[in-house]
Amino acid sequence: MEKEKFKTMIGGQALIEGIMMMGPDKVATVVRTKKGLKTKLEPRKHIEGFSIRKIPFLRGVFNFCTSMKTGVSALMYSADAYAEDDEEAVPEKQSKFDAWLEKRLSSDKAQNVLITLSVVLGVAFSVALFIVLPSIIGSVIGRWVKSELARNLIEGVVRIIIFLTYMFLISRMKDMKRVFSYHGAEHKTIRAYEARLPLTVENVRKQTRLHPRCGTSFLFVVIIISILVFSIASVLLRPITPELDSKVLEALLRVVLKLLLLPIVVGISYEFNRLVGRYDNWLTRALSAPGMWLQYLTTNEPDDSMIEVAIIAVEAVFDWKKYLEENTAKIAIKQLEGKKEELNESSADMNLENRQLEEQIHGLRDSLADLAKEMDRLEQENTARNAKIEANSAALEKAKADRDTAA
């Protein structure tokens, strides 16, 4: 039976010594410094009415870009807080680029420019590493492999190897281990909220650090979906793709085609993650398993101080106590309805078993009746046989007596 999960209203991201949490209406960034916790709270923009940003498959592209911008902004905030907290740090001389930005733009506009630049560079790095590099390797292999489908599958395998190697290497970095511990704290806290438990350190600590809607899982899904989309598209587009004598131009064309298909890949991956995160059954668990396993690299078990940061980040964007109070009755009714459904199913099973048992009893009764009839028949035959034997014995005795008399 397909079971719909509790629809969570929050999501987050691990930062440098902190966590960013997105709620229904606000975004909170909480960073732990030597002076205490530093919190930044911003409103979350909502789109009212119809918008192409709400259309399935298109919304994934817009949400991905928005999440990237919000995440980079929070990451820069945590990095600034961490730098300010370092009392031994020597103030660096302002670069010419920073001075030029401050001179021509306000501090807010300069910050937005830097965030946008960081997002662009981050996307460019990802595209170069996971799209361009595998395509170049595929073009080299294409000298010996003529099948377009085989080339794309080989590129896909190379892409997976590069992705897993990249994840493994950054998980070994000393500075990233604490970030991944905060990542684990974020997941555990959301898990506790989704389990409708009071957000205490004890309750959060007991939860798993893996989550099906994690960004790590999303990236892995993007890699897998890209293999399927690129393979199918290359076969379909091959007849209308111009033949090029230059291997360099051919490799460049392959990269351009993959970049044009990238929004489709992101849109499909987003809808896939929504589906897996919304329902809980054997199929969704199987589909989300690879991404969940990958989170063993990108999450670590957090300490209690990290869990406290995650809880404060959630409390800053969502009043979970009020939610539990208002929904306790609803939750109890839903749980009772679930138990009632289970009892009804059990009752139906018991009724079926009772009917089967009654049928077996009727069958046994019929068998016993047939057995009694058979025993009566055998007894009658035995009685008749004994009477015949006695009659034959009496006839023999009489014949013997008659013979003795005649003699």
N, C-alpha and C positions, 0 to 999 in steps of 0.2 A: 504493500500500500504506500502511495506517495504521500509524504508528510511535508507540509510547508513549514519552513523555519520561522522563528520569531524575527520580524523585520527590524533590524537594528537601525538606529538613527544616527550613529556616530562612526567615525573612522579616523585613523591617525597615521602618524609617521614619526619614526625615531630621529632624533637630532643629536647634536653634540651636547652631551650631558643634559638632555631634555627630551620632551615629546611635544609634538604638535597634534592637536585633536580638533576634528571638525564636527560640530553638532548641527542640529537643524537650522539654527539661526546665527551661530557665532563660530569663530575659529580662535582657539586658544593655543598659545605657545608658552610652555612652562620650561624654564631652564634652571638647573640647580647651580648656584655659585657659592663661593666661600662665605659670602655675606647672607646667604639664604636663597629662597626661591624668587625668581624674576619671571613675571607673567606679562604677556602681551595679549590683549583681547581685541578682536576685530569683528565687525558684522559680516555676515555671509550674504552675498547678493543672491536674490531669487528672481527667476524670470516668470512673470505673471502672464497668463493666457497662452495662446498658441505660439510656438517658436520652433524653428528647425532644430534647435538644440535639444528638443524633447523627442524628436523622431528616432525610433530605434535604428541602430547601426550608425546614424549620424551623430547621435548624442555621445557615443563613445569617443569620437575624435575631439569634440569640444570639451568633454569632461577630462580627457587625458591632458589637453593643453592647460586647462584651468588648474588641475591638480599639480602639474609640473611647476606652474608659476607660483602657486601657493606654497608648495613644498620647498622650492628654492628660496623664497622669501623667508620662510621659517628657519631654514638652514642657515641663511646669512645672519639672521637675528641671533641664533644660538652661537654662531661662530664669533660674532661681535661681543656677546656677553662673556664667552669663554676667554676671549683676548683681554677684555677689561678686567677679568678676574685674576689674570696672571700678574701678580705684583712684581715679578722679576723681569717682565717683558720690557724691553727697551723701545720707546716710541720710535717708529720708523718714519723716515722722511717721506713726505707726501710725494707720490709719483706725479709726473707731468700730466698723465691722463686724468687722475683724480682732481688735480688742480684745475684742469681745463673744464671738467664736468661741473665743478662747484662754481666756477666763474660764470658759466653760461646757463646753468640750470639751478633750480632750487634743490635743496637737499632731498625732498621727496621725489622730485622728478629724476634726480641723479640716481636715487635708489631704484626707481622703476626701470631706468635704463640699464643699470647693472643686473637687475633681476632678469630682464628680457634677454640681455646678452648672455647671461649664465644659462638660461633655458636653451637658447639657440646653440650655444657651444656644447651643452650636454646632449642635445638631440643630435647634433652633428657628429659628436664622438661616438654615440651609439650606432648611428647609421654607418659611419666609417668602419666600426669594428664588427658589426653584426650583419651588415648588408653589403658594403663595398668589398671588404676583404674576402668574404666567402665567394662573392661573384668573380673576383679576380682569380681566386684559386680554381673556381669552376671553369673559367675560361681557359686556364692552363690545362686542366684535365680534359677539356673538350677536344683537345687535339687528338686524344686517343679514344674518347667516348663520344660516339656519334648520336646516340639516342638523347633527345632533349629531356625526356622524363628522367632518364638515368642521371644526367648532368645536374638537374634540379634536386634530385634526391641526395646526390653526393654533396652538393652545396649545403643542403639541409643538415646533413650529418656533420659537416665541417662547422656550420653555424652553432649546432648544439654543443659540439666539443669546445668551441671558443667560449660560448656562454658559460658552460660548467667550469671551465678552467678559470675564467675571469672571476666567477663567484667564489671558487675555492681559494684563489689567491688573495682576494680582498678579505675573506673571512679569517685568513691567517695574519692579517695586519694587526699589530698591537693596538693602534688607535681605534680600529673598527670594532674590536671585541666589546668595548663598553657601549658603543652605538648599537650593536646587535643585541646586547643585553637590554637596553631600553626598548628595542624592537620587540623583544620577548615580553617585557612589561606591558607594552601597549596591547599586544595580542591577548595576554592573560586578563587584562582589565576589561576589554571588550567582551571576552568570553564570559566573564562573571556577570556583566551587564545583560548579555543575551540569555544567560541562565536565570535571570531575574533574582539575583542574589544581592544582598547589601554589599556595597563596595567597601570592604575592609581588607586590610593586608592579608589576613588569614584566608578569606574567601578567594581573593585573587591569586594568592600563591598556589592554591590547589589546582588551578586551571592549566590546561595545556597551552604551550607557547605557539602552537600552530593554528593558522586560521585560513579557511578556503578563499577568502577575498583579499588576501595579502597581495601587495604589489609585486613581490617576488614571484608568486604564482601567476600573476597577470603577465609578467615578462616572459615566463616560460611558455605560457599559452600563446603569446604573440609569436614566439619562435616556432612552435609547432604549427599554428595556423598559417604562418608565412610559408612554411614548406608546402602545405597543401595548396594554398592559393597560388603561389608562384609556379608550382608544378602544373596545375590545371591551366592557368593563364598562358604559360609559355607554349603549351601544346595547342591551345585554341588560337593564339595570336601568331603562331609560326607561319601559317599560310599568307598572312598579310604583312609580315615583317620583311622589310627589304633585305636582300642578300648583300653583304658587305665583304669586300676583299680584305680589308684591313682588320686584323684581329683586335687591334686596340679600339677601333670604332665599334666593333661588334661587342666587346666587353663593356664599353661605355653605354651602348644601347641597352644592354641587359640591366645595367645598374639603373638607368633612367626608368625603364619599365617597372622595376621593383620599387623604386621610389614613388612612382605614380600609383602603384597598388598598395602602398603602405597604409593609407587611410582606410582602405577596405579591410585590411588585416586587423588594424586597431579596433575598428567598429565591430567586427565579428568577435574578436577576443573579449571586448567589453561585455557584449551580450552573453557570451559563454560564461564569464565570471559571475554575472548577475544571476544566471540560471542556476549555476552550481551553488552560489551562496544563498539562494532562496529556498531550495528544496533539499530534503535529506532522505535519500534512498540509496539503494545499492549502486544505481547507475551514476548518480552525481558523486558519490563517494569514490567510485572507481575512476571517474574522469578527473577529479580533483587530487587524487593520490600523488601523481608525480610532482605537482607543484607543492604539495604539503611536505613531501620528502625533502624537496630542495630547501625548505625553510629550516631544516636542521643545520644548514650552512649559514643562513642569514639571521638566525635568532639564537640567543643564549639565555640561560636561566638568569633572571634578574635578582638583585638583592632587594631587601625591603625598602631601602631608600628610593630605588628606581620605581618600585611599585607605588610608593607614595606620590611620586611625581605624576605617574599615569593617572592615579585616582583624582588628584587635584586638577589635572587637565580635563578629565571628564566632567568633574563637578563645575568647572568654569563654563562649560558649554551646554550642560544638561542637568536639570534638577532630578536626579534619579530617585531621591528619597520621596519627592512629591509624586513622581510617576508610580512608584511602588504603592504608595498610599492610595492613590486614585484608582489604581488598576488591580489592587489586591483581590477585590470581589470578582472582577472580571477574570482574573487569572484562576481563582479558585473554581469559578463556574466552568471555565474552559477545561480545567483539570478533571472536574467531576464529569463533564460531558465525555472527556476522553476515557475515563474509567467506565462510564456507562456504556460507551461504545465497545470497550473491551469486554465488559460483562455480557452485552448483547451477542457479541461474536462468540464468547465462550458458551453462552446459553444455546445459541444456534448449533454450535459444535456438539454440545451435550445432547440436544434434541436429536440431532442426526445420529449420534452414537446410540441413543436410546431406541430409535427406530430400527437401527441395524441390529441391536441386541434383541429386540422383540421379534424381528424377522428370523434371527438365529434360533430363538426359543420356539417359535412356531415350526421352524424346520425340524428342530429336535423332537418336538411333539409328534409331528407327522412321521418322523423316522421311528419313534418309539411305537406308534400305533401300527406301522407296517411290520415292525419287529414282533409285536404281540400277535398279529395275524399269522405271521410266518411260524411262530412258535406253536400256535394252535393247530396249524396245518400239519406241522411235523409231529405233534403229539397224536393227532388223529391217525396219521399214517403209521406211527409206531404202534398205536393200539390195534389198528387193523392187521398189521404185520404179526403182532403177538398172538392175536386171535387165530390167524391163519396157521401160525406155527403150532399152536395148541391143537387145532383141528387136525392138522397133518399128523401130529404125534398120537392123537386118539385113534386115527385111522390105522396107523402103523401098529399100534398095540392090538387093535381088534383083528387086523390081518394076521398078526403073529398068533393070537389066541385061536383063531379059526384054523390055522395051519397045525397047531399043536393038537387040537381036537380031532382033526382028520387023521392025523398020524396015529 
